[in-house]
């Protein structure tokens, strides 16, 4: 048995350096599956992504998926990629095991919570208000830097991290605080800001119903350990209910254990694992 990749379509390229291509997974020249690869537009042309990989049911459990994935990585190396990422749905354990065996590690995960009708009043002594334009300007300047730094801390090359942070903030906040379907709320205690939350209305799956999504939640360092993070997340739920949506999603780095524990205690479940490896 000789497993190889054979292009099943032309190489797609953009002026910005993005690439993508589909391949047949072949045994002795006969198609037994398919694989798709590309570059990750959010991280730039040196970040690869294994978009999809499938082997026909009757041809599985013989190492073809492993060989196809390794061959796809070689193509990405030839494109100049230094890292490759893959997204695995939470229920696809065989795919997670394969990725782990190939050296991929969990970088982050997406989570979601189904919301009930009940709201949670703010604890005594706490109030919430909209973020001001001045606060937003200061936040955005720091947020672009800190978000990029968070990716660098997790092994992403600085240039890739910068591109990711700048692209995400530009895409999700094209009109700043006036961006449609966006809410920034500030939590205040005794006249002092203790934290904030950024929530947006978006599709969690392409073509699916709109839901709330927490893009950023932060408690100022001197106010941590007092339950304010939980209060901000409950505030995000109320914002989502006000939009008429019944689900709230988020993205969290796998190494952020305190945040993971908080979200799990609030009833969030993992929907997708995001894994990566260096090439």
C-alpha positions in Angstrom: 0.0 0.0 0.0 1.3 3.4 -1.0 -0.6 6.4 0.3 -0.1 9.7 -1.4 -1.8 13.1 -1.9 -3.0 14.1 -5.4 -4.3 17.6 -6.1 -8.0 17.6 -6.8 -8.2 21.3 -7.6 -6.1 24.3 -8.4 -4.0 26.1 -5.9 -5.9 29.2 -4.8 -3.9 32.3 -4.0 -4.6 35.9 -3.0 -2.6 39.0 -3.3 -2.0 39.0 0.5 -0.2 35.6 0.3 -3.1 33.4 1.4 -3.2 29.9 -0.1 -5.5 26.9 -0.1 -5.8 23.6 -1.9 -7.7 20.4 -1.9 -6.2 16.9 -2.4 -7.3 13.4 -2.9 -5.8 10.8 -0.5 -4.8 8.0 -2.8 -3.8 4.3 -2.3 -1.8 3.2 -5.3 -3.4 6.0 -7.3 -7.0 5.2 -6.2 -8.8 7.9 -4.2 -9.7 6.7 -0.7 -10.3 10.1 1.0 -9.7 13.8 0.9 -7.7 16.5 2.6 -7.8 20.3 2.5 -5.1 22.7 3.7 -4.6 26.5 3.6 -3.0 29.4 5.3 -4.7 31.1 8.3 -5.8 34.6 7.2 -5.9 35.7 10.9 -2.3 34.8 11.6 -0.8 35.5 8.2 0.7 33.4 5.3 3.2 31.6 7.5 0.5 30.0 9.6 -1.0 26.8 8.1 -4.2 25.1 8.8 -5.4 21.6 8.2 -8.9 22.4 7.1 -10.3 18.9 6.7 -9.2 15.3 6.6 -11.4 12.3 5.8 -10.7 8.7 4.8 -13.5 6.4 3.5 -15.0 4.3 6.2 -13.9 1.0 4.7 -10.3 2.3 4.4 -9.8 3.5 8.0 -7.6 2.2 10.8 -4.7 1.4 8.5 -2.6 4.5 9.0 -3.9 6.4 5.9 -5.1 9.4 7.9 -1.7 9.7 9.6 0.2 9.5 6.4 -2.1 12.0 4.7 -1.8 14.5 7.6 2.0 14.3 7.5 2.0 14.7 3.8 -0.2 17.8 4.1 2.3 19.2 6.7 5.1 18.8 4.2 3.1 20.8 1.6 2.6 23.6 4.2 6.3 23.6 5.0 7.0 24.1 1.3 4.7 27.1 1.4 6.8 28.6 4.1 4.5 27.8 7.0 6.1 27.5 10.5 3.0 26.3 12.4 -0.1 24.4 11.5 -3.5 24.4 13.3 -6.5 22.2 13.3 -10.0 22.5 14.7 -11.7 19.4 16.2 -15.3 19.2 17.2 -15.8 18.2 20.9 -17.4 14.9 20.0 -14.8 13.7 17.5 -12.5 11.8 19.8 -10.8 9.8 17.0 -9.7 13.1 15.4 -8.4 14.4 18.8 -6.4 11.2 19.4 -4.9 11.4 15.9 -3.9 15.0 16.3 -2.4 14.3 19.7 -0.4 11.3 18.3 1.0 13.6 15.5 2.3 16.1 18.1 -0.5 18.7 18.1 -1.3 20.2 21.5 -4.5 22.0 22.6 -4.1 25.7 22.3 -7.6 26.8 23.1 -11.2 25.8 23.1 -14.6 27.2 22.2 -17.4 26.8 24.8 -21.1 27.6 24.9 -23.9 27.8 27.4 -27.6 27.4 26.9 -29.3 30.3 28.7 -32.5 30.0 30.7 -35.0 32.8 31.2 -33.9 33.8 34.7 -31.7 36.9 35.2 -29.2 37.4 38.0 -29.4 40.7 39.9 -26.1 42.4 40.6 -24.8 41.8 44.2 -25.2 44.7 46.6 -22.6 47.4 46.2 -22.0 46.7 42.5 -23.4 48.7 39.5 -22.9 48.4 35.8 -22.8 51.0 33.1 -21.8 51.5 29.5 -18.1 52.0 28.7 -17.3 55.6 27.8 -15.5 56.6 24.6 -12.4 57.7 26.6 -12.3 54.3 28.4 -12.8 52.5 25.1 -9.9 54.4 23.5 -7.6 53.4 26.3 -8.8 49.9 26.4 -8.4 49.3 22.7 -4.8 50.5 22.6 -3.9 48.1 25.4 -6.1 45.3 24.1 -4.4 45.0 20.7 -1.0 44.7 22.4 -2.1 42.3 25.2 -4.0 40.0 22.9 -1.0 39.7 20.7 1.2 39.0 23.7 -1.1 36.3 24.9 -0.6 34.4 21.6 3.2 34.9 21.8 3.1 33.4 25.3 1.6 30.3 23.8 4.2 29.8 21.2 2.9 31.8 18.2 5.6 33.9 16.4 5.4 37.6 17.2 4.5 38.7 13.6 1.7 36.1 13.4 0.4 37.2 16.8 0.4 40.8 15.8 -1.5 40.1 12.6 -4.0 38.0 14.5 -4.7 40.7 17.1 -4.9 43.6 14.6 -7.2 41.6 12.2 -9.5 40.5 15.0 -10.0 43.9 16.5 -10.5 45.5 13.1 -13.0 42.9 12.0 -15.1 42.8 15.2 -15.0 46.6 16.0 -15.1 48.4 12.7 -17.0 51.3 14.2 -15.7 51.2 17.7 -18.3 51.4 20.4 -20.9 52.3 17.7 -20.4 48.8 16.1 -23.8 47.2 15.6 -24.5 44.2 17.9 -21.7 45.1 20.3 -22.0 46.0 24.0 -19.2 47.0 26.4 -20.2 47.1 30.1 -18.1 48.3 33.0 -18.6 47.0 36.6 -18.3 49.6 39.3 -17.9 49.3 43.1 -17.9 52.4 45.4 -17.2 54.6 42.3 -14.2 52.6 41.2 -14.1 50.4 38.0 -13.4 46.8 38.9 -13.7 45.2 35.4 -15.4 45.1 32.1 -17.0 42.7 29.6 -17.3 42.9 25.8 -20.2 41.0 24.3 -21.3 40.8 20.6 -24.2 39.2 18.8 -22.9 36.8 16.1 -23.4 33.3 14.6 -21.6 30.6 16.5 -21.8 28.4 13.5 -22.1 29.6 9.8 -25.8 29.9 9.0 -26.9 29.2 12.5 -29.0 31.4 14.8 -27.4 34.4 16.3 -26.1 34.1 19.9 -24.1 36.2 22.3 -20.3 35.8 22.3 -17.9 37.1 25.0 -14.9 38.5 23.3 -13.2 40.0 26.4 -13.8 39.8 30.1 -11.3 41.2 32.6 -11.2 42.1 36.3 -8.6 44.6 37.3 -5.7 42.9 39.1 -6.3 44.6 42.5 -10.0 43.5 42.5 -9.5 39.8 41.6 -10.4 36.9 43.8 -13.7 38.5 44.9 -16.2 36.9 42.4 -16.3 39.8 40.1 -15.5 37.6 37.1 -18.6 35.5 37.7 -20.7 38.7 38.0 -19.4 40.0 34.7 -20.2 36.7 33.0 -23.7 36.8 34.4 -24.0 40.4 33.1 -23.0 39.1 29.7 -25.9 36.5 29.9 -28.4 39.3 30.6 -27.1 41.3 27.7 -27.6 38.2 25.5 -31.1 37.7 26.8 -31.9 41.4 26.0 -31.0 40.6 22.3 -33.5 37.7 22.4 -30.8 35.1 22.0 -30.6 32.0 24.2 -27.0 30.9 23.9 -23.7 32.5 24.9 -20.3 31.4 23.5 -16.7 32.2 24.2 -13.1 31.3 23.4 -10.6 30.5 26.2 -6.9 29.5 26.1 -6.4 26.0 27.4 -3.7 27.2 29.8 -6.0 29.6 31.5 -7.1 27.2 34.2 -8.9 29.7 36.5 -11.1 30.8 33.6 -11.8 27.3 32.5 -13.0 26.4 36.0 -15.2 29.5 36.2 -16.8 28.8 32.8 -17.4 25.1 33.7 -18.9 26.1 37.0 -21.3 28.4 35.2 -22.5 25.6 32.9 -20.4 26.1 29.7 -19.5 23.0 27.7 -16.8 22.7 25.1 -17.9 22.6 21.5 -14.5 22.7 19.7 -10.8 22.1 20.5 -8.2 24.2 18.7 -4.9 22.4 18.4 -1.5 23.4 16.8 2.1 22.3 16.3 5.3 23.8 15.1 6.5 22.7 11.6 
